[in-house]
């Protein structure tokens, strides 16, 4: 039988600079989709990823979990 709570969950990572900055080369917010292990990382995930709208590497924070 499958457990009701999965250990691995799918999350969205969103650029924090795009949400705050209105002066950019392109309009939009950079988002990445990834998975995390709920047991190993119970806190919100922060990764440094490339943002095509800011055109540089920025911090991307976990915004919400996706239910599949």
Order of alpha helices (4+ residues) and beta strands (2+ residues): beta-alpha-beta-beta-beta
